[in-house]
């Protein structure tokens, strides 16, 4: 874990919060004696973009903290694996749903495409730890989005 992985999202959160504060203060100054503050479309869009950035960065920071906690538990032999009967397709769909804002920001679409080899097996449920599978999927999706944003040739992500 590098310090850049921790600082970059925090910097973006601070910059976005500052942008929101500035726009709201500017609107307040313009309408000092009015009971309502009005924002032009550009300001409202900027606030919405900044709020989305804050949410995405906060989610990223949460994943980093979760990973650190998992590694510390693993190092201390305290990591608990709790297998359960799970629908793996539903878990993958849930992971994609958690990344919708990041997909939107990156300009990509997250789609679940079930291959024929999986369908041919007629597997409805598997025995695994759903939180660990979700954690792996979140890490894969986060890295795939990073690669896409960085300009890597990534047109789609296939998980077999």
C-alpha positions in Angstrom: 0.0 0.0 0.0 1.6 3.2 -1.1 1.0 6.6 0.4 -0.3 7.8 -3.0 -3.1 5.3 -2.8 -4.2 6.9 0.5 -3.5 10.5 -0.4 -4.9 10.8 -3.9 -8.5 10.0 -2.9 -8.2 12.2 0.2 -6.9 15.1 -2.0 -9.8 14.6 -4.4 -12.3 14.6 -1.5 -10.8 17.8 -0.1 -10.7 19.6 -3.5 -14.3 18.5 -4.3 -15.6 19.6 -0.9 -13.8 22.9 -1.3 -15.4 23.4 -4.7 -18.9 22.7 -3.3 -18.2 25.1 -0.4 -17.0 27.8 -2.7 -20.0 27.5 -5.1 -22.5 27.6 -2.2 -20.7 30.6 -0.6 -20.7 32.4 -3.9 -24.4 31.8 -4.4 -25.1 32.9 -0.8 -23.1 36.2 -1.3 -25.1 37.0 -4.5 -28.4 36.5 -2.7 -27.5 37.9 0.7 -30.9 39.4 1.6 -33.0 36.6 -0.1 -34.4 33.6 1.7 -33.5 31.2 -1.2 -30.2 30.6 -2.9 -30.4 30.0 -6.6 -27.7 28.1 -8.5 -27.1 28.3 -12.3 -27.0 25.0 -14.2 -23.2 25.0 -14.4 -22.8 25.5 -10.6 -25.4 22.8 -9.9 -23.7 20.4 -12.3 -20.3 21.2 -10.7 -21.7 20.5 -7.2 -23.2 17.2 -8.4 -19.9 16.2 -10.0 -18.0 17.1 -6.9 -20.4 15.2 -4.7 -20.0 12.2 -6.9 -16.2 12.4 -6.7 -16.4 12.6 -2.9 -18.6 9.5 -2.8 -16.4 7.5 -5.2 -13.2 8.5 -3.3 -14.8 7.7 0.1 -15.8 4.3 -1.3 -12.2 3.8 -2.5 -10.8 4.8 0.9 -13.2 2.4 2.6 -12.0 -0.5 0.4 -8.4 0.4 1.3 -9.2 0.4 5.0 -11.1 -2.9 4.6 -8.1 -4.4 2.8 -5.7 -3.2 5.5 -7.9 -4.8 8.2 -8.1 -8.0 6.2 -4.4 -8.2 5.8 -3.8 -7.5 9.5 -6.3 -10.3 10.4 -4.5 -12.6 8.0 -1.2 -11.7 9.5 -2.5 -12.4 13.0 -4.2 -15.7 11.9 -7.5 -14.2 12.8 -9.1 -14.1 9.4 -12.4 -15.9 9.5 -13.8 -17.6 6.4 -17.5 -18.4 6.6 -18.6 -20.5 3.7 -22.3 -20.5 2.8 -24.5 -21.6 0.0 -24.5 -18.7 -2.4 -25.7 -17.7 -5.9 -22.4 -16.6 -7.5 -24.1 -14.7 -10.3 -26.1 -12.6 -7.8 -22.8 -11.9 -6.0 -21.2 -10.7 -9.3 -24.2 -8.6 -10.0 -24.0 -7.1 -6.6 -20.3 -6.2 -7.1 -21.2 -4.5 -10.4 -24.0 -2.6 -8.7 -21.6 -1.2 -6.1 -19.4 0.2 -8.9 -22.1 1.9 -11.0 -21.0 5.4 -10.0 -17.4 4.6 -10.9 -18.5 3.0 -14.2 -20.5 6.1 -15.0 -17.6 8.4 -14.1 -15.2 6.3 -16.3 -17.7 6.1 -19.2 -17.9 2.3 -19.2 -20.8 -0.1 -18.7 -20.7 -3.0 -16.3 -22.5 -6.0 -17.7 -22.8 -9.6 -16.5 -22.5 -12.0 -19.4 -22.9 -15.7 -18.3 -20.9 -18.0 -20.5 -22.3 -21.2 -22.0 -19.8 -23.3 -20.2 -21.2 -22.1 -16.9 -24.9 -22.4 -18.0 -24.2 -25.9 -19.3 -23.2 -27.0 -15.7 -26.6 -25.9 -14.4 -25.0 -24.5 -11.2 -27.4 -22.5 -9.2 -25.6 -22.3 -5.9 -22.0 -22.9 -4.7 -20.4 -23.2 -1.3 -18.1 -20.2 -0.6 -17.6 -17.2 1.6 -19.7 -14.5 -0.1 -17.9 -11.6 1.6 -14.5 -12.8 0.4 -15.8 -13.4 -3.1 -17.3 -9.9 -3.1 -14.0 -8.5 -1.8 -12.1 -10.2 -4.7 -14.6 -9.0 -7.3 -14.5 -5.4 -5.9 -10.7 -5.4 -6.2 -10.8 -6.8 -9.7 -13.4 -4.2 -10.8 -11.5 -1.3 -9.1 -8.3 -2.3 -10.8 -10.0 -2.8 -14.2 -11.6 0.7 -14.0 -8.1 2.2 -13.0 -6.6 0.5 -16.1 -9.4 1.8 -18.3 -9.0 5.3 -17.0 -5.2 5.2 -17.4 -5.6 4.4 -21.1 -4.8 0.7 -21.1 -6.5 -1.3 -23.9 -9.3 -2.7 -21.8 -12.6 -3.0 -23.7 -14.2 -5.5 -21.3 -13.4 -7.6 -18.3 -14.2 -11.2 -18.4 -14.2 -13.3 -15.3 -14.2 -17.1 -15.8 
